[in-house]
């Protein structure tokens, strides 16, 4: 099946552009990222979002600077890289992917510093290549997640599926294809999607603005519902499975994802609907024992109280606006990764790959 490609990230030889997701669905415009500071701003203010895409854009913003900078020594280059990554990871602290890629690249840089066979210029070229390789790796990982997730949901059956998804986990949240939406795409490519329901995802409306945009763009049968309609949907439609993404998965399988995910998991359990988290290995943080240790980002009250410049909440009301909640591993049917589907309490089986 031919698939039209919707690219959230355009990159070539130090030239980086991102699809400005704050303008979707009304406008499809690309925003140039000229340095790390602009990369931080794009991530923090959600011009780009989705844990995999955040990691890629953050790292590529470093590559943009490496293309035009030269260094007097490998030590100077390593210190420069370390400071840039320390700054970038403060943009959105809950999503772990950027932090993990930063640690990997910083360690790689440290190893090159003590490698006498590499010059300062060799080190710069190697760092750029390692960062650029993240794009193709993310696409390959997403397609593997799509295959494993579709096979798990179908379980040998060939009946068209009804799937519910929350927030946005597609091409706009990754390099391409998507995680949870990648599973939906795979099912659609096999002509096994009857209907996809996507939540609006208040207050930032990623489902209404972004997921709906992608589903319509690719001609996948779909319907938008209010966040508060999920229980009624489970009662009135025979939903095959729920698929969501993840911003961070703890060692015990507890998963931080967009606010509203936890309540969907509770409702899915009550209605005996399988609930799957779809995420690359880079989203799993084995240094965190449980969801209690995950730092939850809180967003400005303006995102709740206003639509655009129009206030919709009563003047003087205070707002609580956590960007994420944590779904206990006990409510998750399986965590779909590029290495297969794992029970939340068996994530240690992934340690050799992490």
JOCOR-V818557 format. One record per backbone hydrogen bond with DSSP energy under -1.0 kcal/mol. CO is the residue of the C=O (numbers start at 1). NH is the residue of the N-H. Records with the same first field share a line. If there is no record, write none. Layout:
# JOCOR-V818557
CO: NH + NH
This chain:
# JOCOR-V818557
8: 19
10: 17
12: 15
15: 12
16: 33
17: 10
18: 31
20: 23
23: 27
29: 20
31: 18
35: 39
36: 40
37: 41
38: 42
39: 43
40: 44
41: 45
42: 47 + 48
43: 46
47: 21
50: 54
51: 55
52: 56
53: 57
54: 58
55: 59
56: 60
57: 61
59: 63
60: 64
61: 65
62: 66
63: 67
73: 77
74: 78
75: 79
76: 80
77: 81
78: 82
79: 83
80: 84
81: 85
82: 86
83: 87
84: 88
85: 89
87: 90
88: 91
96: 100
97: 101
98: 102
99: 103
100: 104
101: 105
102: 106
103: 107
104: 108
105: 109
106: 110
107: 111
108: 112
109: 113
110: 114
115: 118
119: 123
120: 124
121: 125
122: 126
123: 127
124: 128
125: 129
126: 130
127: 131
128: 132
129: 133
131: 134
132: 135
133: 137
134: 138
135: 139
136: 140
137: 141
138: 142
139: 143
140: 144
141: 145
142: 146
143: 147
144: 148
145: 149
146: 150
147: 151
148: 152
149: 153
150: 154
151: 155
154: 157
161: 194 + 195
162: 240 + 241
163: 197
164: 243
165: 199
169: 179
170: 173
173: 53
176: 178
179: 183
180: 184
181: 185
182: 186
183: 187
184: 188
185: 189
186: 190
187: 192
188: 191
192: 161
195: 163
196: 223
197: 165
198: 225
200: 207 + 208
201: 205
205: 209
206: 210 + 211
207: 212
210: 214
211: 215
212: 216
213: 217
214: 218
215: 220
216: 219
221: 196
223: 198
225: 200
226: 229
227: 230
229: 233
230: 234
231: 235
232: 236
233: 237
237: 239
241: 164
242: 276
244: 278
247: 96
248: 256
249: 285
250: 253
254: 250
255: 327
256: 247 + 248
257: 325
258: 261
260: 264
261: 265
262: 266
263: 267
264: 268
265: 269
266: 270
267: 271
268: 273
269: 272
274: 242
275: 333
276: 244
277: 336
280: 283
281: 284
283: 249
285: 288
288: 251
290: 293
291: 294
297: 323
300: 303
301: 304 + 305
302: 306
305: 312 + 313
307: 310
310: 307
314: 317
321: 299
323: 259
325: 257
327: 255
328: 331
329: 332
334: 277
335: 342
336: 279
337: 340
340: 337
342: 335
343: 346
346: 349
347: 350
348: 351
350: 353 + 354
